[in-house]
Amino acid sequence: MTVIYLDNAATTWPKPEAVYQAVDACLRSVGGNPGRGLSTGSRNAANLIFETREALANLFGISNSAQVIFTHNATDALNTALFGFIKPGDCVVTTSMEHHAVARPLAYLETLGVKVVRVQADRQGWIDPNAIEQAVGKGTKAIVLSHASNVTGTIMPLYEIGQIARKAQAAFIVDAAQTAGVEAIDVHEMQIGLLAFSGHKGLLGPQGTGGLYIQEDIQLKPLRYGGTGSLSESELQPDFLPDRLESGTLNTPGIAGLLAGLEFIRTTGRDVIRKKEIQFAAQLIAGLAEIPGVRLYGPIEPDKRTAVVSFNIGQLDSNRIAYELDAEFGIACRGGLHCSSWAHRTIGTLASGTVRFSPGYFNQTAEIAAAIQAIKAIAERNGNHEGNTG
């Protein structure tokens, strides 16, 4: 059975062919550890790392690529940002739509004496900037939120919230796991102080890659200390970026694949990729909305969402639906709570979860049509006759 892959919000697949080739070539021919020695292999690895930093800086409007550090993933980047910047006694404003990569660190920081203010989103996952502004008080250390929800696909108003953060002199921390590589991001225009991103989703790289942009006037305490390839005569951690926050050997083969993914985005066009993905999302929404018993979540308007489409069929268990789609129809998707209990509580699906389709650039129109027909078949055989859009 041919797989129809609709789980790109978890990790994009397939990757561009150049990504596979880059990982293989790095493992076979680079032959060095970046920043560790002067051998040809070490220099080649260091150059590859530098080129990838530069490509990321160009994509996100970053003027100095040394302010980009590599991490294991977006969760690692967010932990570096939150635990490196927030201290007991600080106040942080966040939203009710956050992924556990934000929610769990903040919940732990609360136990250490950090005040966390959660701004409630509406049932479509939308955050009103006015509500953020009202929540920001004197001494607020940071505003932290996702660029787009991994449950509803709702895109948050970063420009407006960035201005609020600037006015309040609070750091603006953005989780771009769902948007980097697809949605427009400019750290200076959006007043972003810390930008966490995943390498294996919209940036089309391998798993085990990610990164964090740190504004030049923000100092983070490292989570890890150790070898950086620099200042080896000192037992103290370097005080400059990226070395200060990059202890240990980097995932050079993964970063080689990430660079190939970034090059694919550059040559294809980020706007072209987004247009295609949103067309698939619109096709899904239109088709699913016509099936009795299906309830859709998130905004309908394509300019207000990413290519994430969450839904339920009557009272059916979302994980059961996802299993049936895989076992009977060869459709890979995700059911359940998507590591985002706050978001599901916000949209009223904490008990049931949702089924999530997330198409990507390499899907085909016929695959989307097949997914709609599969949901229609499941709904009909279970006798669901009522549905609406939430």
C-alpha positions as CSV (number, residue, x, y, z in Angstrom):
1,M,0.0,0.0,0.0
2,T,1.4,3.4,-1.0
3,V,1.6,5.8,2.0
4,I,-0.2,9.1,1.9
5,Y,1.8,11.2,4.4
6,L,-0.2,13.9,6.1
7,D,1.8,14.3,9.3
8,N,4.2,17.1,8.3
9,A,3.4,19.1,11.4
10,A,5.3,16.3,13.3
11,T,8.1,16.0,10.8
12,T,8.2,16.7,7.1
13,W,8.5,13.7,4.8
14,P,9.7,13.0,2.2
15,K,12.7,15.4,2.2
16,P,14.1,16.9,-0.9
17,E,16.5,14.4,-2.5
18,A,19.4,16.8,-1.9
19,V,18.9,16.5,1.8
20,Y,19.5,12.7,1.8
21,Q,22.5,13.2,-0.5
22,A,24.0,15.9,1.8
23,V,23.8,13.8,4.9
24,D,25.3,10.8,3.1
25,A,28.1,12.9,1.6
26,C,28.9,14.5,4.9
27,L,29.2,11.1,6.7
28,R,31.3,9.7,3.9
29,S,33.6,12.6,2.9
30,V,33.8,15.5,5.4
31,G,35.8,13.5,7.9
32,G,36.2,16.0,10.6
33,N,34.9,17.7,13.7
34,P,34.0,21.4,13.3
35,G,36.3,23.7,15.3
36,R,38.5,20.8,16.5
37,G,41.8,21.1,14.8
38,L,43.2,22.3,11.5
39,S,42.8,19.2,9.3
40,T,41.0,19.5,6.0
41,G,38.0,17.6,7.3
42,S,37.7,19.8,10.4
43,R,37.9,22.9,8.2
44,N,35.3,21.6,5.8
45,A,33.0,20.8,8.7
46,A,33.4,24.3,10.1
47,N,32.7,25.8,6.8
48,L,29.6,23.8,6.4
49,I,28.4,24.9,9.9
50,F,29.1,28.5,9.0
51,E,27.3,28.3,5.6
52,T,24.2,27.0,7.4
53,R,24.3,29.8,10.0
54,E,24.5,32.3,7.2
55,A,21.6,30.6,5.3
56,L,19.4,30.7,8.5
57,A,20.4,34.4,9.1
58,N,19.3,35.3,5.6
59,L,16.0,33.4,6.0
60,F,15.1,35.1,9.2
61,G,16.5,38.6,8.6
62,I,19.3,38.2,11.1
63,S,22.2,40.6,10.6
64,N,24.8,38.6,12.5
65,S,24.8,34.9,12.0
66,A,26.9,34.3,15.1
67,Q,23.7,35.0,17.0
68,V,22.3,31.7,15.7
69,I,23.2,28.6,17.7
70,F,22.4,25.0,16.8
71,T,20.3,22.8,19.1
72,H,18.9,19.3,19.0
73,N,15.4,20.6,18.1
74,A,13.0,23.4,18.9
75,T,12.3,22.0,22.4
76,D,16.0,22.2,23.2
77,A,16.1,25.7,21.8
78,L,13.1,26.8,24.0
79,N,14.6,25.2,27.1
80,T,17.9,27.1,26.4
81,A,15.9,30.3,26.0
82,L,13.6,29.9,29.0
83,F,16.0,28.4,31.5
84,G,18.8,30.6,30.4
85,F,16.9,33.9,30.6
86,I,14.0,33.6,33.2
87,K,14.9,33.7,36.9
88,P,12.8,33.3,40.1
89,G,10.8,36.4,40.7
90,D,10.4,37.2,37.0
91,C,7.0,37.6,35.3
92,V,6.3,35.9,31.9
93,V,3.2,36.4,29.7
94,T,2.2,33.5,27.5
95,T,-0.9,32.1,25.9
96,S,-3.4,29.2,26.3
97,M,-2.3,27.7,23.0
98,E,1.3,26.7,23.8
99,H,2.9,23.4,23.0
100,H,4.4,21.5,25.9
101,A,7.8,22.7,24.8
102,V,6.8,26.0,26.3
103,A,4.1,24.9,28.8
104,R,6.2,22.4,30.7
105,P,9.3,24.6,31.2
106,L,7.0,27.4,32.3
107,A,5.1,25.1,34.7
108,Y,8.5,24.1,36.3
109,L,9.6,27.7,36.5
110,E,6.4,28.5,38.3
111,T,7.6,26.1,41.1
112,L,10.8,28.1,41.4
113,G,8.9,31.4,41.9
114,V,8.3,32.7,38.4
115,K,5.0,34.3,37.8
116,V,3.3,33.0,34.6
117,V,0.3,34.9,33.2
118,R,-1.6,32.9,30.6
119,V,-3.7,34.9,28.1
120,Q,-6.8,33.0,27.0
121,A,-7.3,32.5,23.2
122,D,-10.7,32.2,21.6
123,R,-12.1,28.9,20.4
124,Q,-10.3,29.1,17.1
125,G,-7.0,29.5,18.9
126,W,-6.6,33.2,18.1
127,I,-4.9,35.6,20.5
128,D,-6.0,39.2,20.7
129,P,-3.0,41.5,20.9
130,N,-5.0,43.8,23.2
131,A,-5.3,40.9,25.7
132,I,-1.5,40.5,25.6
133,E,-1.0,44.2,26.2
134,Q,-3.4,44.2,29.2
135,A,-1.6,41.2,30.7
136,V,1.9,42.8,30.4
137,G,2.6,44.6,33.6
138,K,5.5,46.6,34.9
139,G,8.6,44.4,35.2
140,T,7.3,41.7,32.8
141,K,10.5,39.9,31.7
142,A,9.3,38.2,28.6
143,I,6.4,37.4,26.3
144,V,6.6,33.9,25.0
145,L,4.3,32.3,22.4
146,S,4.1,30.0,19.4
147,H,4.0,31.6,15.9
148,A,1.3,29.1,14.9
149,S,-0.6,26.5,16.8
150,N,0.3,22.8,16.0
151,V,-3.4,22.0,16.8
152,T,-5.5,24.5,15.0
153,G,-2.9,26.0,12.6
154,T,-3.8,29.5,13.9
155,I,-1.2,32.1,13.0
156,M,-0.6,34.6,15.8
157,P,-0.1,38.3,15.2
158,L,3.6,38.6,15.8
159,Y,4.1,42.1,14.4
160,E,1.5,43.5,16.9
161,I,2.7,41.5,19.8
162,G,6.3,42.4,19.0
163,Q,5.5,46.1,19.3
164,I,3.9,45.4,22.6
165,A,7.0,43.6,23.9
166,R,9.3,46.4,22.6
167,K,7.2,49.1,24.4
168,A,7.2,47.1,27.6
169,Q,10.9,46.4,27.3
170,A,10.2,42.7,27.6
171,A,12.0,40.0,25.5
172,F,9.8,38.5,22.8
173,I,10.4,34.7,22.7
174,V,8.8,33.0,19.7
175,D,8.4,29.3,19.1
176,A,8.6,28.9,15.3
177,A,8.6,25.1,15.2
178,Q,5.5,25.1,13.0
179,T,6.3,28.1,10.8
180,A,10.1,28.3,10.1
181,G,10.7,27.8,6.4
182,V,7.0,28.4,5.4
183,E,5.8,31.6,7.0
184,A,7.5,34.9,6.7
185,I,9.7,35.7,9.7
186,D,11.9,38.7,10.2
187,V,13.3,39.0,13.7
188,H,13.9,42.8,13.4
189,E,10.6,43.7,12.0
190,M,8.8,41.5,14.5
191,Q,10.9,42.6,17.4
192,I,11.8,39.0,18.2
193,G,14.5,38.7,20.9
194,L,14.7,34.9,20.9
195,L,13.5,32.7,18.0
196,A,13.4,28.9,18.5
197,F,13.0,26.8,15.4
198,S,13.0,23.1,14.4
199,G,15.2,21.9,11.5
200,H,13.2,18.8,10.6
201,K,9.8,20.4,9.9
202,G,9.3,23.4,7.5
203,L,13.1,23.7,7.1
204,L,13.0,20.2,5.5
205,G,16.2,19.0,7.3
206,P,16.8,15.8,9.3
207,Q,15.5,15.1,12.8
208,G,18.0,16.1,15.5
209,T,18.5,19.6,14.2
210,G,17.2,22.9,15.3
211,G,18.3,26.3,16.5
212,L,17.9,29.5,18.5
213,Y,18.4,33.1,17.5
214,I,19.5,35.3,20.4
215,Q,19.3,39.1,20.1
216,E,22.7,40.7,20.7
217,D,21.7,42.5,23.9
218,I,20.2,39.3,25.5
219,Q,22.5,37.2,27.6
220,L,21.6,33.5,28.3
221,K,23.1,31.3,31.0
222,P,24.2,28.0,29.3
223,L,22.4,24.8,30.0
224,R,25.6,22.8,29.2
225,Y,29.2,23.5,29.8
226,G,32.1,21.8,28.1
227,G,34.3,21.6,25.0
228,T,33.6,24.3,22.4
229,G,36.8,24.1,20.3
230,S,37.8,27.6,21.5
231,L,39.7,29.0,24.5
232,S,40.8,25.5,25.4
233,E,43.4,26.9,27.7
234,S,40.6,28.1,30.0
235,E,38.4,26.0,32.3
236,L,35.7,28.7,32.0
237,Q,33.0,28.7,29.4
238,P,33.5,31.1,26.5
239,D,31.5,34.3,26.9
240,F,30.8,34.9,23.2
241,L,28.4,33.3,20.7
242,P,27.9,30.9,19.3
243,D,30.5,29.0,21.4
244,R,29.0,30.0,24.7
245,L,25.9,27.9,24.0
246,E,27.3,25.1,21.8
247,S,29.2,22.8,24.0
248,G,30.1,19.4,22.6
249,T,30.2,18.1,19.0
250,L,27.5,19.4,16.7
251,N,25.3,17.2,14.5
252,T,27.3,18.0,11.4
253,P,25.7,15.4,9.1
254,G,22.3,16.7,10.2
255,I,23.3,20.3,9.7
256,A,24.5,19.4,6.2
257,G,21.1,18.1,5.5
258,L,19.5,21.2,7.0
259,L,21.7,23.3,4.7
260,A,20.4,21.4,1.7
261,G,16.8,21.9,3.0
262,L,17.4,25.6,3.3
263,E,18.8,25.7,-0.3
264,F,15.7,23.9,-1.5
265,I,13.5,26.6,0.1
266,R,15.7,29.4,-1.3
267,T,15.5,28.1,-4.9
268,T,11.9,27.0,-4.8
269,G,10.6,30.1,-3.0
270,R,9.2,30.1,0.5
271,D,6.0,31.8,-0.8
272,V,5.6,29.1,-3.4
273,I,5.9,26.4,-0.8
274,R,3.4,28.1,1.5
275,K,0.9,28.7,-1.4
276,K,0.9,25.0,-2.3
277,E,0.5,23.8,1.3
278,I,-2.3,26.2,2.0
279,Q,-4.1,25.1,-1.2
280,F,-4.0,21.5,0.1
281,A,-5.3,22.7,3.5
282,A,-8.2,24.6,1.8
283,Q,-9.0,21.5,-0.2
284,L,-9.1,19.5,3.0
285,I,-11.3,22.0,4.8
286,A,-13.8,22.3,1.9
287,G,-14.0,18.5,1.5
288,L,-14.3,17.6,5.2
289,A,-16.8,20.4,5.9
290,E,-19.3,18.6,3.6
291,I,-19.1,15.3,5.5
292,P,-21.9,14.8,8.1
293,G,-20.5,14.3,11.5
294,V,-17.2,16.1,10.9
295,R,-16.3,19.0,13.1
296,L,-13.4,21.3,12.1
297,Y,-11.3,23.4,14.4
298,G,-9.4,26.6,13.7
299,P,-9.8,29.5,11.3
300,I,-11.2,28.9,7.8
301,E,-9.4,31.8,6.2
302,P,-6.1,30.7,4.6
303,D,-4.2,33.9,5.6
304,K,-4.9,33.1,9.2
305,R,-3.6,29.5,9.4
306,T,-0.8,27.2,8.4
307,A,-1.5,23.9,6.7
308,V,-2.7,22.1,9.8
309,V,-6.3,20.8,9.7
310,S,-7.7,19.3,12.9
311,F,-11.1,17.7,13.1
312,N,-13.3,15.0,14.8
313,I,-15.9,12.7,13.6
314,G,-18.9,12.7,16.0
315,Q,-17.9,11.0,19.2
316,L,-15.3,8.7,17.7
317,D,-12.0,8.5,19.4
318,S,-9.4,10.5,17.5
319,N,-6.6,7.9,18.0
320,R,-8.9,5.2,16.7
321,I,-9.6,7.2,13.6
322,A,-5.9,7.8,13.0
323,Y,-5.2,4.1,13.4
324,E,-7.9,3.2,10.9
325,L,-6.6,5.7,8.4
326,D,-3.2,4.1,8.7
327,A,-4.2,0.5,8.8
328,E,-7.0,0.6,6.1
329,F,-6.2,3.5,3.9
330,G,-2.4,3.9,4.2
331,I,-2.8,7.5,5.4
332,A,-0.3,8.7,8.0
333,C,-1.6,11.4,10.3
334,R,-1.9,12.0,14.1
335,G,-4.7,11.7,16.6
336,G,-4.8,12.7,20.3
337,L,-3.5,15.8,22.1
338,H,-0.4,16.5,20.0
339,C,1.7,17.4,23.1
340,S,-0.6,20.5,23.5
341,S,-3.0,20.0,26.4
342,W,-3.4,23.8,26.9
343,A,-4.5,24.2,23.3
344,H,-7.0,21.4,23.5
345,R,-8.4,22.7,26.7
346,T,-8.9,26.1,24.9
347,I,-10.8,24.7,21.9
348,G,-12.8,22.2,24.0
349,T,-11.1,18.9,22.9
350,L,-9.1,18.0,25.9
351,A,-11.2,14.8,26.5
352,S,-11.3,13.7,22.9
353,G,-8.2,15.1,21.2
354,T,-8.4,15.7,17.5
355,V,-7.4,14.0,14.2
356,R,-4.7,16.2,12.6
357,F,-4.0,16.3,8.9
358,S,-0.9,18.4,8.0
359,P,-0.1,18.3,4.3
360,G,3.3,19.4,2.9
361,Y,4.8,20.6,-0.3
362,F,5.4,17.1,-1.7
363,N,1.8,16.0,-1.4
364,Q,-0.5,15.7,-4.4
365,T,-4.1,16.9,-5.0
366,A,-5.2,13.3,-5.6
367,E,-3.8,12.3,-2.2
368,I,-5.8,15.0,-0.5
369,A,-8.9,13.8,-2.3
370,A,-8.2,10.3,-1.2
371,A,-7.9,11.4,2.4
372,I,-11.3,13.2,2.2
373,Q,-12.9,10.0,0.8
374,A,-11.4,7.9,3.6
375,I,-12.9,10.2,6.2
376,K,-16.2,10.1,4.4
377,A,-16.1,6.3,4.5
378,I,-15.3,6.2,8.2
379,A,-18.0,8.7,9.1
380,E,-20.7,6.8,7.0
381,R,-20.0,3.4,8.5
382,N,-20.2,4.9,12.0
383,G,-23.5,6.6,11.3
384,N,-22.4,10.2,12.0
385,H,-24.9,12.7,10.6
386,E,-24.2,16.0,12.3
387,G,-21.1,18.2,12.2
388,N,-20.0,21.8,12.1
389,T,-17.0,24.0,12.2
390,G,-15.5,25.1,15.5
